[in-house]
Amino acid sequence: MAEPIAEYGNEVGICGSPDGTTWEKLLTVDGKLQIDTESAANPTNLDIAISALRDAIAGASPDVSTLYTLSTLLTEIQARLGDETSPAAGSVNAQLAALLTELQAKLETADLNLDVEKDLQVDVKTMPTVTVQAAGGDKIFSFESIVEQALQNLDLAAGTNALTGTAVPAGKVWMITHAAADYVGTAPTDLRIVVTGLATSLYLKFEVDPVPGRWYMWSGNVYLQAGDAMSCTVTGATAGDDLYFRYAGVQMDAP
C-alpha cells in the first residue's frame, strides 16, 4: 500500500482512499491549512478543531473577553464554509450553530468586565443600586413638597398691620412663586408683600393707595432660607377692616 502522504513539488497531498490510489491536495493559503468541504466526505481536521472548540467553551471562564474570542473564531469558520451545501458542510454548520448557541447562553450570564482605555472597569452584576431621592438633596431644582398658606385678619387695628406666614424650617429652602394680597375696607396708605429676614426685608410688591377689594398679585422666583418668612403689611388701615394674604411655592432640601 502506498504511503498516506505524498509530495507534489511544493505541495502536499493526503490519501483519500483505503487502497492509496486516490490523492487529494492539502489546500494552503499563506501557509495556513484550508479545509475543502466539497471533496472531503469526512473533514477530519475540521472535526478535530470543532471538538477542541467545544472543550474550550465548556471549560471557559464566564467572562466576556474569553467568550467573545471563541465566538469570533466560530464566526470566522462559518464564513470560510460560505454557501457550501455538501453533507460535510451541513454537518459542520450544524455543529457550529450549536456551539454558538451555547456561547450565547454563557454570554447572557457572564460578568461584563470591560477594559475601557485600561482604566474603567464596569461589573454589571455587582454595580450598586442607584436610588433617586424624592427629597432632591443632590438636585438643584428638585422639590420635596408644595408650600402654601392663606392668612387673614378680619378685624384690623387702626394704623399698621401685618400678616406673617410660617418661617422656613431648618434644613429646608423654599422657592416661592406666587403671592397675592387684598384689603377690604376704607382705602389704606399702602400695601406691601415682603420676605422678612431675607436681606432684612425684601419687598416683592409695594402698592401705594391700593384700591379696596382688589387682589394685588406677585409672581416670580424668590428663595427663602431657614428662618425667613412671607409677610403682607398694610399701612394706614382703618379699625375693623379686613386683610387677606396668600402665597405658594415648593420646599427643597437645603444644600
C-alpha positions as CSV (number, residue, x, y, z in Angstrom):
1,M,0.0,0.0,0.0
2,A,1.2,3.5,-0.8
3,E,2.2,5.9,1.9
4,P,-0.7,8.1,3.2
5,I,1.2,11.3,2.5
6,A,2.8,12.3,-0.8
7,E,4.6,15.4,-2.0
8,Y,3.7,17.3,-5.2
9,G,6.6,19.6,-5.7
10,N,6.0,22.3,-3.1
11,E,2.5,21.0,-2.3
12,V,1.5,18.1,0.0
13,G,-1.3,15.5,-0.6
14,I,-3.2,13.3,1.7
15,C,-4.6,9.8,0.9
16,G,-8.3,9.8,0.2
17,S,-9.0,6.1,-0.3
18,P,-8.1,2.8,1.5
19,D,-6.0,1.4,-1.4
20,G,-3.8,4.5,-1.6
21,T,-4.6,5.2,-5.2
22,T,-6.7,8.4,-4.8
23,W,-4.9,11.5,-3.5
24,E,-6.2,15.0,-2.5
25,K,-4.2,18.1,-2.1
26,L,-4.0,19.9,1.3
27,L,-5.0,23.4,0.3
28,T,-2.9,26.2,1.8
29,V,-3.2,30.0,1.7
30,D,-0.3,32.0,3.1
31,G,1.0,28.8,4.8
32,K,-2.3,28.1,6.6
33,L,-4.3,24.9,6.2
34,Q,-7.6,25.3,4.3
35,I,-10.4,22.8,4.5
36,D,-12.1,21.7,1.3
37,T,-15.5,20.6,2.4
38,E,-16.6,19.8,-1.1
39,S,-14.2,17.0,-1.7
40,A,-13.7,15.8,1.9
41,A,-16.6,13.5,2.9
42,N,-15.3,13.4,6.4
43,P,-13.3,16.6,7.2
44,T,-11.3,15.1,10.0
45,N,-9.1,18.1,10.7
46,L,-12.2,20.4,11.0
47,D,-13.9,17.9,13.3
48,I,-10.8,17.9,15.5
49,A,-10.9,21.7,15.5
50,I,-14.6,21.8,16.4
51,S,-14.0,19.2,19.2
52,A,-11.3,21.4,20.6
53,L,-13.5,24.4,20.5
54,R,-16.3,22.5,22.2
55,D,-13.9,21.6,25.0
56,A,-12.7,25.2,25.2
57,I,-16.2,26.5,25.5
58,A,-17.1,24.0,28.2
59,G,-14.1,25.0,30.3
60,A,-14.1,28.7,29.5
61,S,-14.3,31.1,32.5
62,P,-17.6,33.1,32.2
63,D,-16.1,36.4,31.2
64,V,-16.9,38.4,28.1
65,S,-13.3,38.6,26.8
66,T,-12.8,34.8,26.6
67,L,-16.3,34.0,25.3
68,Y,-16.1,36.8,22.7
69,T,-12.8,35.4,21.4
70,L,-14.4,31.9,20.9
71,S,-17.5,33.4,19.3
72,T,-15.3,35.4,16.8
73,L,-13.4,32.2,15.9
74,L,-16.6,30.2,15.3
75,T,-17.9,33.0,13.1
76,E,-14.8,33.0,11.1
77,I,-15.0,29.3,10.5
78,Q,-18.6,29.7,9.3
79,A,-17.5,32.4,6.9
80,R,-14.9,30.0,5.5
81,L,-17.6,27.5,4.8
82,G,-19.6,30.0,2.9
83,D,-22.5,28.7,1.0
84,E,-21.3,25.0,0.9
85,T,-24.2,22.6,0.6
86,S,-22.3,19.3,0.8
87,P,-23.3,16.8,3.6
88,A,-20.0,17.5,5.3
89,A,-20.5,21.3,5.3
90,G,-24.1,20.9,6.5
91,S,-22.9,18.7,9.4
92,V,-20.2,21.2,10.3
93,N,-22.6,24.2,10.2
94,A,-25.0,22.4,12.4
95,Q,-22.2,21.8,15.0
96,L,-21.1,25.4,14.7
97,A,-24.7,26.6,15.2
98,A,-25.0,24.5,18.4
99,L,-21.7,25.8,19.7
100,L,-22.7,29.4,19.0
101,T,-26.0,28.8,20.9
102,E,-24.0,27.5,23.9
103,L,-21.7,30.6,23.7
104,Q,-24.7,32.9,23.6
105,A,-26.1,31.2,26.8
106,K,-22.8,31.8,28.5
107,L,-22.6,35.4,27.4
108,E,-26.0,36.1,28.8
109,T,-24.8,35.1,32.3
110,A,-21.3,36.4,32.0
111,D,-19.8,39.2,34.0
112,L,-19.4,42.3,31.9
113,N,-15.9,43.3,32.8
114,L,-14.7,45.6,30.1
115,D,-11.3,47.3,29.9
116,V,-12.1,50.8,28.6
117,E,-8.8,52.5,27.8
118,K,-7.3,50.3,30.5
119,D,-8.9,52.5,33.2
120,L,-12.6,51.9,33.6
121,Q,-13.9,48.5,34.8
122,V,-17.7,48.0,34.9
123,D,-19.1,45.0,36.6
124,V,-22.9,44.9,35.9
125,K,-23.6,42.1,38.4
126,T,-22.1,44.0,41.3
127,M,-22.9,47.5,40.3
128,P,-24.6,49.3,43.3
129,T,-28.2,50.1,43.2
130,V,-28.9,53.8,42.5
131,T,-31.8,55.4,44.4
132,V,-33.4,58.6,43.2
133,Q,-34.1,60.7,46.3
134,A,-37.6,62.3,46.2
135,A,-36.3,65.0,48.6
136,G,-33.9,66.2,46.0
137,G,-30.9,66.5,48.3
138,D,-28.5,66.1,45.4
139,K,-30.5,68.0,42.9
140,I,-30.6,71.8,42.3
141,F,-34.3,72.2,41.3
142,S,-36.0,69.1,42.6
143,F,-38.6,69.8,45.3
144,E,-39.8,67.8,48.3
145,S,-43.3,69.2,48.7
146,I,-45.7,72.1,48.0
147,V,-45.6,75.1,50.2
148,E,-48.9,77.1,50.6
149,Q,-50.5,79.3,53.2
150,A,-53.6,81.5,53.4
151,L,-53.8,84.1,56.1
152,Q,-56.5,86.7,57.0
153,N,-57.3,89.3,59.6
154,L,-61.0,90.4,59.6
155,D,-60.6,92.9,62.4
156,L,-57.6,95.1,61.7
157,A,-56.4,97.7,64.2
158,A,-56.1,101.3,63.1
159,G,-52.7,102.1,61.6
160,T,-50.1,99.4,60.5
161,N,-50.9,95.7,60.5
162,A,-49.0,92.6,59.2
163,L,-49.9,89.0,58.3
164,T,-46.8,86.9,58.6
165,G,-46.6,83.3,57.5
166,T,-44.7,80.3,58.9
167,A,-40.9,80.5,59.0
168,V,-38.9,78.2,56.7
169,P,-37.8,75.2,58.9
170,A,-34.2,74.3,59.5
171,G,-32.5,72.3,56.7
172,K,-35.0,73.5,54.1
173,V,-35.3,76.0,51.3
174,W,-38.5,77.5,49.9
175,M,-38.9,78.7,46.4
176,I,-42.0,81.0,46.4
177,T,-43.5,81.5,43.0
178,H,-46.9,83.3,43.7
179,A,-48.3,85.7,46.3
180,A,-51.4,87.8,46.5
181,A,-53.0,90.3,48.9
182,D,-56.4,92.0,49.2
183,Y,-57.5,94.8,51.5
184,V,-61.2,95.3,52.1
185,G,-62.5,98.5,53.8
186,T,-61.5,102.1,53.7
187,A,-58.5,102.7,51.3
188,P,-55.2,102.4,53.3
189,T,-52.0,104.3,52.6
190,D,-50.1,101.3,51.1
191,L,-49.9,97.5,50.8
192,R,-46.7,95.5,50.7
193,I,-45.7,91.9,50.1
194,V,-42.4,91.2,51.8
195,V,-39.9,88.5,52.6
196,T,-38.9,89.0,56.2
197,G,-35.4,88.0,57.1
198,L,-34.1,87.9,53.5
199,A,-31.8,91.0,53.1
200,T,-33.5,92.2,56.3
201,S,-36.8,92.7,54.4
202,L,-37.1,92.1,50.6
203,Y,-40.1,93.9,49.0
204,L,-41.8,91.9,46.3
205,K,-44.8,94.2,45.9
206,F,-45.3,97.8,47.1
207,E,-48.7,99.3,46.2
208,V,-49.4,102.9,47.1
209,D,-53.1,103.9,47.7
210,P,-54.4,100.4,46.9
211,V,-58.0,100.0,45.8
212,P,-60.0,98.2,48.4
213,G,-61.5,94.8,47.3
214,R,-58.8,94.3,44.6
215,W,-56.3,91.4,44.6
216,Y,-52.7,92.6,44.1
217,M,-50.6,89.8,42.8
218,W,-46.9,89.0,42.5
219,S,-45.3,86.1,40.6
220,G,-41.7,85.1,40.1
221,N,-39.0,83.1,41.9
222,V,-37.6,84.0,45.3
223,Y,-35.7,81.6,47.6
224,L,-36.2,81.7,51.3
225,Q,-33.7,80.0,53.7
226,A,-34.3,78.8,57.3
227,G,-35.9,81.5,59.4
228,D,-37.2,83.6,56.6
229,A,-41.0,84.1,56.1
230,M,-43.5,85.6,53.8
231,S,-45.4,88.7,55.1
232,C,-48.1,91.2,54.0
233,T,-48.1,94.6,55.6
234,V,-50.7,97.4,55.4
235,T,-50.2,101.0,56.5
236,G,-53.0,103.4,57.3
237,A,-55.6,100.7,57.9
238,T,-59.0,101.6,59.4
239,A,-60.0,99.7,62.5
240,G,-62.3,96.8,61.8
241,D,-61.2,96.5,58.1
242,D,-60.0,93.2,56.5
243,L,-56.7,91.9,55.1
244,Y,-56.2,88.7,53.1
245,F,-52.8,87.2,52.2
246,R,-51.9,84.0,50.3
247,Y,-48.7,82.5,48.8
248,A,-47.5,79.3,47.3
249,G,-44.3,77.6,46.1
250,V,-42.1,74.5,46.7
251,Q,-39.9,73.1,49.5
252,M,-36.5,71.7,48.9
253,D,-33.6,70.3,51.0
254,A,-31.0,73.0,51.9
255,P,-27.7,72.5,50.1
